[in-house]
Amino acid sequence: MKRLLIFLVLASMTLASAAQGRRNFARTEFPNVNDDNSVTFVLNAKDAKRVSVVGDFTLANDKDQRHFEMKRNEQGFWSVTTPPLRSEIYSYNFYVDGVRICDPKNMMQLRDGENFFSSVIVKGDRGDLYEVQNVPHGELHSVWYDSPTLNMSRRATIYTPASYGKGKQKYPVLYLLHGMSGDETAWAELGRTAQIMDNLIAQGKCKEMIVVMTNGNAWQQSAPTYNGGRAMQHFRNRQKGEPTFEESFGDVIEHVEQNYRVIKKHQYRAIAGLSMGGGHSMNISRLYPKTFDYVALFSAASRGFEDAQVQTSLKTQRDNGFKLYWIACGKDDFLYKLNLSYMTYLDSISFPYTWRESDGGHTWRNWRIYLAEFVPMLFNE
């Protein structure tokens, strides 16, 4: 069945590409989302011998990213059209004679760690949630805070809702943590956090809240793009005696509660993270008792729960009580079995949680969905 799907997709793209070979693309903007939600990609590379496009739109299986060959017309434009796609934001790159590049005509570019992609939004459902709509807009603040625990100033990105500057209201806080290849820009740029929050708030689907997006790499002051390109290393072994990001998290909370109008009660604090950030959320929520009433682990690297001290702290967290402990993961995710094992342990100690299983793998496509599902559950009295 999977081979048949691959054949049909390739055949569809080949036929569409042949028809495009007769068109003139010089005066049209691309990528172009067509009426049937297919997307046409075009690149001007008249001297190239071979051009293809690779993106997360290729097949339903997130791991199966194939090169879709593009056809050259008489003017030197290479093109290909996808089959109709479901509403979503998609990333892609061109390969020109084997060299990977972003789309030079597309202003929407994303960075995931050390990799850069172009992107395109297919509207209609999820795409509309990730798109800038005609609604009141919150603000993204790039801030620096002191971390005495890590002995450095560190950078964070903070979202405040549209009403924040219009009164003296105090707000609940969601602390939102990235994965191993990310930094304090990841959720805002790749996760479309501001757009999701603006649109959900405008639709009345979630409470107004502040969202704090930190840098979870304890050895970094900031994202490499704000640090002269230095500190590109996104993972390294912890040095003996070196404090962890989890141990330093109190510095983040202190900065937020000293500088923003927030409600300083556990009922109005939430923490969530993806992958490594999911592991951070697991550990921070158990290390800071009675601090967070809402916890979410997205495709979490929830390792270490076999340790006796970790188990003791999880039992304390259970006994302290909370409103929601939400675990989400895709069936194709490489951390899926780890999440099942973690939940088996939670079951053994009667630790309450809610399980959200989805299709797909370890991708931003899933994490954006999880965020959009999680925030409406927060701070409902």
N, C-alpha and C positions, 0 to 999 in steps of 0.2 A: 504493500500500500504506500509506504514511504517513497519507494523508487518511482511508483506511478505519479505521485504528487510532484516529485522533483522533475520528472519528464514533462508533465503538463505545464509547470511553471516555466521551464526553460523554453519549451515550444512556444508558449504565449509571448514571452519576451522576444524571441527570435522573429516571429511574425510581425510584431509591432515595430521592432527595430528596422526591418526591411522597408516597411511603409515610410518610416521617418527618413530613410536615406534619400527620398525624393523631395524633402521639404527644405525650406530655407530658414535657418534658425537665427539669423544675424540680428533681427530686431525684436526678439521675444525673450522675456525673462525666464530663467530656469534656475533651479528645478521648478517644474510646473505641475501643480496638482490638478488633474483633469476631472471632469464632471463625474466620472465613475469611481473616483478616489484612486485611480492609478496615478503614478508619478513618472514624468518624463525627465530624464537627466541628459544634459548636453554639455559637451566640452569642446572648445576650439583648440585642436592640436593637429594642425595639418601635416606636420612632419613626423607624427608618431606612426609606429608600425602596428601597435596593438594597444587598445584602451579598454578597460573594464571598470565596473563599479561594484563595490562590496559594501553592504550595509546590514543593519539588523532587521531589515524588511525582507530578507532573502527567503526564509522559510519559517514555519511555526517553531521549529526546534531552534532555540537560541544559540546552540553550539554550532549549527550547520550554516556557516556563512560562506557563500560561494561567489566566485567571480562571475558576473554576468557580462558577457562580451558586448561591446558597443560597436555599432556600424558607422562607417565613415561615409559622408555624402560628398558631392562634387566640390563643395566649398571648404572642405576640411573639417567640418563639424562632426563629432562623434556623438551618437545618441542611442538611448535604449528606454523603453517604457516598461514599468512593472505591471503585474496584474493588479486589479483593485486591492487596496490595502484597507485594513480596519483603521478607524480613527486613532491616531497615536502621534508621538513625536519620534522621528527616526533619524539615526546618525548614519553617515556613509563617508567613503573615500573613493577617489578615482585611483586607478593604477595605470600609469602611462609608461609603456615599455618596462613594466616591472617596478617602477618607482611610485611609491604611495604619496598622494598629495590630497590636500583639501580642495574643495570646489572654489576656484578663484573668483567666480561671479556670485557666490553666496555669502552674504554678510553674517549668517547664523553659523558661528563656529563654536565648538565646545572643546574643553580640555578635560580629559580624565587622566589624572596623573601626568605622565610624560607623553601621552598620546593626544593628538588633535583631530577633530572630526568636523565635518559640515553636518548640518541638520535641516530637516524639513518637517513641518507639522501638517498632518492630514486632519482636517477639521471634522466636526460632526458629533463627537462623543467625548472621549478622553482628550482628544486634541483641543477641543474648546476649553476644557478645564486648564490646559497648559498654555493657552494663548492669552495675550493681553486683550481684555474685554473692556467695554465701555462701562466700567464700574469704579467706585472710589478705590484709590490705590494707596497701599501702605508704602513704607520706605524701608530700604535696606541701608543699614549703617555699618561702615567698616570702622571698628573700634580697636583700641589697644588697651589691655588690662595688665596689671602687675600680677605676677605669679611668684610670690616668695618661695613656694614649695619647689618650683623648678628654677628659681633664681634668674628669671628673665621677664621681659615684657613680651606679651603674646597677643596675637591678632585674632579677632572673632568677627563674624558677620551677624548682625542682629536685625530681625524684621520687626517693625512696629506697625500696627494696623492704621488705617486711614484716620481714625478718630483720635489717635494718640496725642496729636498736637493741638487738639481743640478743647481741652478741658483738664480736669484734675482727677479723672477716673483712674483707678488702679486696675491692673490687668493680671491674669494668670500667665504662667510661663511654660513653654515647651522647650526643653533642651534637646537639640536634634544633632546627632553625631554621625560622622561619615565613616567610610570603610578604609581599608589599608592603603589603597592608592590615592586617597583623597586628601583634602585639607579643608580649611574654613570656607572655601569658595564652592565646594562640591555640591552641597544641597541647594544653594541659591542658583547655580548655573546648570548643573545636570539634573537636579531634582525639581527645578521650576517652583521652588517653595513659595516665593512671593506671589506668583500667578495663581497657584493652587489656593493659597490663603485668601487672597483678594476675592477670587471667584466664589469660594465656599462661603465666606462671610457675607458677600453681597447676596447670595442665594438664601441666606438664613440657615445654612446647613451646619455651621459651627460657630462657637463662641469667638469673640474677638480675643486675641491673645498675642503675646510677644513670643517670638521664636528665636532662640539663641543657637547659633551654629559655630562651633568652636573648631580649633585645630587639635585633633586627637593624637598627633605625632609629638610625643613629649620632648623630643630633641629639636623641634622646629619652632622658630618664632612665628613664622607665617608661611603662606603658600610660596613656592619657589618663584612665581611670577612677580611677587612683591619683594623679593629678596635678591635681586640681581641674578636670578637663575641658580643661586646656590641652594644647597641642601635638597637636591633632587631625590635623595634617598628616602624612600617611603617605608622602609622596614629595616630594622637592625636589631641585633640582640641587645637586650638591656644589660647595662654594665652593673657590676655588683655594687649595691648600696644606692644606685640611682633611683630617684623617686619615679613613680609611674604617673601616667595621665590621670588614672582613677584617684590616686592619692592627692593630686593637685586640684581636683574638681571643686573643692571648697573655695578656691581662689576665684573661679568663674562665678559661682553663686554670689560671693561677696561683692564682686564688681557690679553684677547686674542689680543686686538689691540695694546698693548704695547709689546707683546712677540712673535707675529707671523706676517709674511708678508701677511697682509690682506688689501683688498680695503675698506677704511673707508667711504663708502657711502651707503645710504639706498637701492640703486639699486642692491647692491651686498651683501645684508644680507637677510637671510630667517630664519624663525622659524617654527618648527613643533613639534607636540607631540601627544602621545596616552593617552587616558583616562584622568587621572589627568593631565598629561602633555599636553593634548589637551586643557583642561581648563586653564592651565598656559599659553599656546600659545595664546589663545584668550585674556587673560588679559594683558599679557606682550605687545602684539602687539598694544593694545589700550592705554596702559599706557605710552608707549614710542613713541610719535608721530613722524612720518617721520623717523623711524628707520628701518623698515622692509618692503620691497616691495613684499615679498612672505610669505604667512602664510598658514599653513595646520593644520587641526584638524582631527586627526584619532580617531574615536569612542570617541569623546570628552565628558568630563564632563563639558559641557558648561553651567554651572549654573550661576544664578545671573543676567541674562540679563533683568529681570523685574525691577531691581533697577534703579531709576531715574539717579543717577550719572553714572552708567554703560552705560545706554542708551545715555547719553550726550556724553560720550567718544567714543562710537561706531559711533555716527554721525560725530564727529570730525575726526575719522579715515577714515570714508567714504569720507569726504570732502577733506582730505589731499591727498587721492588717493594712489593707490598701483597697482601692476601688476597682482597679483593672490591671491585669498582667496579661498582655496580648502578644502572642507568638505567631509569626507568619513566615511561610517559606514555600517556594515553588517545588514541585515534584521532581523537576530536572536539576535542581540546585545541588552542587557538590557538597553543601552543608546540610542537606535534607536529613540524612541518617543521623548526623550529630544532633540535630534538633529533636528528632524522635527519641534519641537516647536521653537527652536532657529532660524531655517531658516524662519519660518513663521514671526517671528519678523523682521528679516533682510529684508524680502520682503516688510514689511510694511513701512520701511524707505528707500527703494530703495538702499540697500546695496548690491553691486555686489559680487557674489560668484559662485563657480563651485561645483556641487554636484556629488559625486561618490558613488553610492549605490552598495553593493556587497552582495553575499551570506555569510552565516556564522555568527559567533558571536564575542564575546569579546576575541579574541585570537591573539597570535603572528602570526599565519598563515596569518591572514588578514593584520596585521600591516607591516609585511615584504613586502607584495604585494603593500601596499599603498606607502611605502618608494620607492620601485623600480619604481613605476609609477610617483611619485611626483618629484624626483630629475631630470629626463630628462626635466622637464618643467622649470627648474631654470636657471636664468641668461642668457637667450637667447636674444640677442640684436636685 
